[in-house]
Amino acid sequence: MFAEERLLRIVAMVNKLGKATVAELSESLAVSSVTIRRDLERLDQEALLIRTHGGAMALQNNKLEITQEKSFSEKEEAFAVEKERIAEAASKLVNDGDAVLLTPGTTNMRLARMLIGKKELTLVTNAANIVTHIGSESGIDIILTGGKLRNKSYAMVGPLADQALSGIRVDKLFLGIDGFDFNEGLTTPNLAEANTNRQMISIAKKVIVVADHSKFGKVTFSQIAPINVVHTVISDHLLPLDVADKIRGLGIELILC
């Protein structure tokens, strides 16, 4: 394949999917990741796409990615297999007797189901749907924060949620995010959720980010916190190698599954 043909195929693939990782492009085009990174730099300079950490984003999707928030049902369908594996790996970090805090999200919904059977576990969450799905059967002590319910994410947010969290301390926070960027930090589309998430970080001994590979190199509207608050990241094997190396280089534990 000629270089110009490869460049055209990269642009077409990124525009079709909205974004693509170096690993995905490398596999699809049967060339090295070094070649793909070089191609992406050139295409970015020519304003044909937007280079991101570990991949590229289509030009027309950039502004929408910042502010547009998908519903829970839309998110649930994306990378379902990867999320199931991430949730399983996360469940292995939870010990009997722990107090854990789960943010709303499709991965944490799966994690909550996997915690059924743990002994003397206390689960704190601001996700109304997590409580609905596991509350009556789990045998787990569940604390649901108060607050205003957000229909898109089923998150309880606002002063009531933040006040409830201020009097609690937990062993582990499993934090779902919409964006993980080394410069912009952890982000989410909603200001109120970002504020509640910051409160959660402040009361947790250990902060564990649960996120599939599509969240890396992405920035959304509201910053939750810088990367240095994170102790552990759990993601899938499609996470680009350069991103994985950088995470480990920051002294953050990385679990790929």
VENBEL-V995758 format. One record per run of one state. SS is the DSSP state (helix for helix, strand for strand, loop for the rest). FROM is the first residue (numbers start at 1). TO is the last residue. If there is no record, write none. Layout:
ss=[SS	SS]
from=[FROM	FROM]
to=[TO	TO]
This chain:
ss=[loop	helix	loop	strand	helix	loop	helix	loop	strand	loop	strand	loop	helix	loop	helix	loop	helix	loop	strand	loop	helix	loop	strand	loop	strand	helix	loop	strand	loop	strand	loop	strand	loop	helix	loop	strand	loop	strand	loop	strand	loop	helix	loop	strand	loop	helix	strand	loop	strand	loop	helix	loop	strand	loop	helix	loop	strand	loop]
from=[1	3	18	19	22	30	33	46	50	53	55	58	59	68	72	78	80	92	99	103	106	115	122	126	127	128	135	141	145	148	151	155	158	159	167	170	177	179	182	185	189	191	203	204	211	213	216	217	222	226	227	230	232	236	241	250	253	257]
to=[2	17	18	21	29	32	45	49	52	54	57	58	67	71	77	79	91	98	102	105	114	121	125	126	127	134	140	144	147	150	154	157	158	166	169	176	178	181	184	188	190	202	203	210	212	215	216	221	225	226	229	231	235	240	249	252	256	257]
